[in-house]
Amino acid sequence: MMPAVTLLRQPLRTLIVAATVPLALAAIADDIRMRRRLDTVRRCPLTGLHGRDALVDHIDRLLRTGRGDDVHVLVLDGDGLKKVNDTFGHAAGDALIRVYGRRLARWTAGRRDACAARLGGDEFGVAVRMPVQAALEELAALRDLLQQPLALDGGRVLTPTVSIGFASAGDLPGEDASRLLRGADKAMYDVKTGRQPFPYRATYADAYAETVNGRRAGRPGAHLPVS
């Protein structure tokens, strides 16, 4: 026959476990809610996309998988945002940026291991895993998507254009997220200025292009301070 003390301990242990489970579930739920709040705070309020830090983290995770050859990093920049703001107002410019973000979100949602981020203004970054053979066709389709007409209030229609440059990790083995982003940014700028035709893929020279104050030469804010 089991001692009375042991018989008493069994229900007590059961009660302790039963009381602990709801507390643990509540803690997990609180943690999930906190993570969601932090994720919301870190996203761009205009587009709902991630920021640069999240994009860099995502690229680094893709590179660590050991299958980096099919990792592509894109930098996209709208053409003529200032003209849109000056002609139609900043509300129209914001609407254009919001549409870019929505279209990028839709494009990345249909692709495995893809992440889109707003880098600032109407400049965006994308990291995506896709076969090298399909990259050029995919980028052309993305540009067509982003350049679809946008209807504004009052019946006005914008026909946006974008410049896209990209860097392939397979072309730049051993380079980190920052180098790939720098290469894609330089490639985008060369396409925008007509130095290179679209689609243009970054080289080592692009990834190691000199910067001014940490920014690609020619980008706003890159100028040297006047002494």
Buried (B, 14 or more C-beta within 10 A) or exposed (E): EEEEEEEEEEEEEEEEEEEEEEEEEEEEEEEEEEEEEEEEEEBBEEBBBBBBEBBBBBBBBBBEEEEBBBBBBBBBBBEBBEEBBEEBEEEBBBBBBBBBBEBBBEBBEEEEBBBBBBBBBBBBBBBBBBEBEEBEEBBEEBBEBBBEEBEBEEEEEBEBEBBBBBBBBBBBEEBBBEBBBBBBBBBBBBBBEEEBEBBBBBBEEBBBBEBEEEBBEEBEEEEEEEE
